[in-house]
Amino acid sequence: MAITGDQRLLKRINRMALVRLVRSQPGLSRAELSIETGLTKSTVSLLVQELIDDGWLREDTVLVTGAIGRRPTPLRLDGRRLAMIGAELGVDHLCVTSMSLDGEVLECVRAGFSRQAAPEKVLQQLAELIVTQVANLTSARRELLGVGVGVPGAVLEASGVMAVAPNLGWRNVPVREALGMALEALGAPGIALFVQNDADVAALGEVEFASVPIGDPLLYLSIGVGVGSGVVVGGRLLLGGRGFAGEVGHIQLQANGPRCSCGRSGCAEAFIGLQAMANGLGCSIEELEARTRAGDPATLAGLATAGERLGVLLHNLWATLDPALIVLGGESCRLGSALMGPARQTFAALAQTANLDIPPITESRFGELAIPAGGAALVLHKLLLPI
């Protein structure tokens, strides 16, 4: 049995190695894959045919070059048959997205919920949204590879338990188990489920669906009601010893500063979290956005101060992690240059003092869908891991 198991594992590793290569270098032929992997041509030919049959790869059109002899057939990811579902469990909303293998958003649905709702009720509502997406994929003759869920808190990855979510007031919620039971009760058993912190999955979305290789390490900074980050190094998430890495919203920026939702004082989130900024200006989040669009002087001044704090946080993370690329995401990006301008200026000024250049800073490719798209990417990431 051990030998059979080893052979199956080796085959899976080789299959996914071929998928990763074709994804990173579209157009590779079977012969080129053999050279890249060191596998025999016959092994590559067999595995590629299986991957084509299973919906992972497709043969592309052979270009006519005028050369004598049989031309190699280029291979690409097949975005027509397989799909992943990504879900966002926000602090007051749910978003479920289905995505193709090559990163196309197929469908998206949103729903709100009360922060006072019990975790079981919210997860039941999320399960209902997922089941609808599963049915739609089935109708479209697509095979579901799995469901990935991004949640606003620290996750124990092995168990799928959300250890703590300060902005929801949830602790030790078995998200994966509860969601799996709800899906089974709704007639959708056996779905592969993965749960991870929302900023972590958003970071994966930037990497897994990139059309070309991007900066490594990649730092994704999520700024919304909560503030968090995800770091991808060498194609893998940096999770920390307990899975709590990336909780940068709780880096202390000022001793004895304003109280944070986590119970401590002076955390970054207490300065640059969306709700904290709105509270500081005596308005709701919706009013904050409206005043920003209208150019209200007091609002712009408050956001400039918050932006400077954000710039300090960016500098501290850069000095600690040395990322090759920084991606900004979250609802606060809607505040635009009023917040991000002072942040970039402060960051650049601090770096210039040390005679250093800051790394490129960009916004998430998926915008407000960064977390559900990242949930879909989490499924792909788990399947493509070499071991």
N, C-alpha and C positions, 0 to 999 in steps of 0.2 A: 504493500500500500504506500509506503514511504517513497518508493521509486516512482510509482505512478503519480503521486502527488508532486514530486520534484519535477517530473516531466511536464505536468500541466502548468506548474508555476513558471518553468523555463519558457514554455510556449507562450504563456500570457505576457511575460516580460519581453520576449522577442516581438510579439505582435504589437504591443504598445510602443516599443522602440521604433518600429517602422512607422506607426502613426505619427509619433512625435517628429520624426525626421521629415515626413511629407508635409506636416503642418508648418515646420520651420523653413523648409525649402521646397515649396510647391513646384511640381514639374519634374521631380526626380524620377528616373526610370528604375525598373527592377534591377538592372545591372549596376546602376549607381548606388542603389540601396545595399546591394551586396558588398560593394566596396566600402561604403560608409560604416556598415555594421560588422563586417568580417564574417557574415553568414554566407553559406554556399548559395549559389544561384538557384539551385533546385529548392532549397529551404525557403528562400525569399519568394520565389515564384508561387510556392504552395501557400505561404502565409498571406501574400498579397491577394491571391484569389479568394481566400477565406474572408479577408477584410472587405473585399469588394462585395462578396455575397452577403456579408453581415451589415453592409451599409456604411462602413467607416471610410472607405476609399472609392474613388471612381477613376476611370481612365479618361484622360483628356484627349483632345484632338491632336493627332500627329501632324506636325508642321512639315510641309513639303519644302525641302531644301535643294533638291536636285542632286544630292549625293547618291552614290550607287550603294545598293544593299538595303536591308531592312532597317527602318528607322525605329529607335526605341520609343515606347509609349510612355508619355509623361503621366504621372499620378498626382491626384489632388484629393483633399478631403471632400467627402460627399455630404453636402448639407441638406439632402432631400429626404432622408429616411429616419435618421436618429434625432432625438431631441432630449433636452434636459429641462427641468422646471426649477426655477429659482424663486425663492420667497423672501420677503422682507417682513420681519416682525418689528415694527417701529414703536415709538413710545405712545402713539395714539392712532396708528394706521397700519394696514396690511397691504402688501403689494405682491402679486404673484405673476410671474412672467415665464412663458415658454420660449426656448431658444433652440436654434438649430446647432449642429455640430460646428459650423463655421462662424457662429456668433451673431446670426440674424435674429432679431426679436420677432417672434411669430405672433404672440398675443400677450396682452397685459390687462390685468384687472386690479382695481383698488377697492378698499373698504376701510371705514373708520371704526374705532371702538373706544369705549370709555376707559380711562386709566384706572378707574375704580373696579373694572371688571375682573373677575377671578381668572387666574391663568388658564384653568380648564376651559372656561367659556371662550376665551380668546383663541386658544389652540383648536377648539372645535370649529370656530368660525374660519380659521386658517385652513383647516382640513377640508372644509366644504369648498373653499375657493380652489384648492389644489385638485380636488376630485373633478371639478368642472373642467379644469385645464386638461386633466388626464383624458376625460371623455372627448374633448375636442381634438386632442392629438390622435386618439384612436380613430376618430372619424376621418381624420386627414391621412390615415394609414402611416402614422409615424410611431416608431418604437421608443418608449420612454427608458432612458438610461438611469434615471434617479432624480431625487429632489434634494436640493441644497437650501438651507435656511440660514439667513443672517439675522442675528439677534443683538439687541443693544446692551450687551453685557459680557462678562467673562465666562467662557465655556470650558468645561472639562471635556476635552475632545473624545476621549475613549468611551465615556458614558453618554455623551450628548446632554449633559446636565448644565443648565445655565446657573452658575454659582451665585452670581449677584448681578442685578440690573438696577442701579440706583434710581434712574429716572422712571422706572416702573414700580419700584418698591418690591421687586420679586427677588427671592433667594431660594437657591437649591431647587429649581423647577426642572423636572425631567422632561425637557422639551421633546427629545427624540422619541422617548418611550410613549409619552402621552399623545404625540402627533401620530405615531405609528398605530396606536390603538384606535384613535379616532378615524384614521383612514381605513383601517380594517372594518370597523363598524359601518362605514359608509360604502363598503363593497370594493375597496381598493387595497387588498392585502399584499404583502410581499414587496412593497416598493423600497428600493434602496434609499435610505435617508441619511443625510449628513447635516450637522449643525455646527456653526462656528460664529464667532464675533462678527458683527456687521462690517467693521472697517477691514477686518482680515479678508472677508470674502470679496469686498470691493477691490482690494489690492490684487487678489487673484484674477478678477475680471480684467484688469488692465494688462496682465501678463498672458493669461491663457487665450484671450481673444485678440491679441496683438497681431497685426498682419506682418510685422517684421520684429526681430528681437529688439527689446528696449532696455533702458538702463538697469544695471544690476549693481548694488541693491536698489530696489524700488521702495520708496516710502509713500504710502497713501495716508493722507491726513483728512479725516472726516470731521467736519464742523457743522453741527446742527444743534438740536437741544442738548445732546451730549457731544463730547469731543473724544475721538479715539483715533488710533492709527493701525495700519497693517504694514508689515515689512516682508518683502519677498527677497530672499537671498539664494542665489543658485537654483532658482525654480521652486523653492520651498518656503513655506511660511515660517517666520521666526515667532514661535509661540511661547517660549520661556519654559521654565521648569514645571509650572502649574497651569500653563495655558493662559496666564494673565498678561503676557507681554503685549505692549501696545496701548495700555490704558493711560495714554499721555494726557488725557483731560484731567488727571489727578496728580500731575506734576505740580508741585507748589511753586507759584510765581511770586508770592508775597506772604511772608510770615504774618499771621494775624489778619489776613485779608478777609474778604467776604466769605460767608459760609457756603460750602458746596453741598450738592445733593448727597454726596458720599458721607457727609458728617464732618469732614475736615474743613479747614479754612485756607483761603488763598490759592485754591487749585485753579489751573488754567480754565477749566470749564466754568468756574464762577465768574470769570472775566469775559470769556469769548464764546460761551455757549449761547445759542440763539435766545433761549428763554431768559438767561441772565442778562443779556444785552437789552432785551425788551423791558425787563423789570427795572433795570438801571435808568431807563428813559421814561419809566412810568406809563408804559403802553403794552398792548398785546403784540404778539409776533406779527399778526396781520397789519396792525397799525404801524409797526416798525418798518415793514417793507413798503407800505404806502408812503410814509413820510420820507423814506430814502428816495423813492422814485420822484417825489415832489421836490426834493432838494431842500428839505427843512434844515436850517442852519444848526439848531441844537442837536438834531439827530445825527447830522454829518459829523459834528464835533465829537459826539459820543462814540460814533463808529470809528473815527480816526484814533481815538484813545484805545479802543478795543483792538484795532488793527495793529497798533504798536505792540500791544501785548502778544498778539498772534505772531508778529515778526520776531519777538524774543523767543517764543516757543519754537518757531521754525529754526532759528539759529541754534538753540540748545539741542534740538533733535539732529540737525546737520552735524554739529560738533561731536555728537555721540555716535551716530550711525554712518556718517559719510556716504549718504545715498547718491547714486548717480542720476536719479530722477526723483522729483517730488511731484506727486499728483494731489490736487486739492478737490475735495468733494463734499457733499452735504448741502442742506438747505441754505446755509449761510452764504453759499456762492451766489445766491440770488441777489445779495446785497451789492454785488459787483465791486467796482473800484472804490466805493466809499469805505469798504472794509479791507479789500485786498491790496489797494494802492498803498496805504500806510504800512501794511504788513510787509510787502515786498521792499519798500524803501527802508524800513527799519532793519530787515534781514540783510539787505545789501550793504547798509552802512556799517553794521557790526562786522560783516565779513571783510569789508574794505579796510577797516581798522587793523585787521591782521594781515592785510595785503593778500587776500584770498578771493577767488571767484566762487560765487554761489552756483549750485547745479541748476539745470533747467527746471522750471516750475510750470506745470500745465494743469488744466482742469480735467476731470474724469471724462473719458470718451463716451460714457453712457449717461452722463448728466444725472437726472433724478432717478434713473433706473440703475444706478451703479450697484446698489446692494442686491436687488433681485437678480440682476445680470451676474453679479458676483456669486450668488447662490448657485446659479447654473454652472458657472465656472468651477465652483467647488466640486461638483459632481465629476466634471471632466478631469479636474486635477487629481482626484482620488483614483479614477480609472487609469490615468496615464502615468501614475507614479511607477517607477521601475520595480519597487518592492513595497 
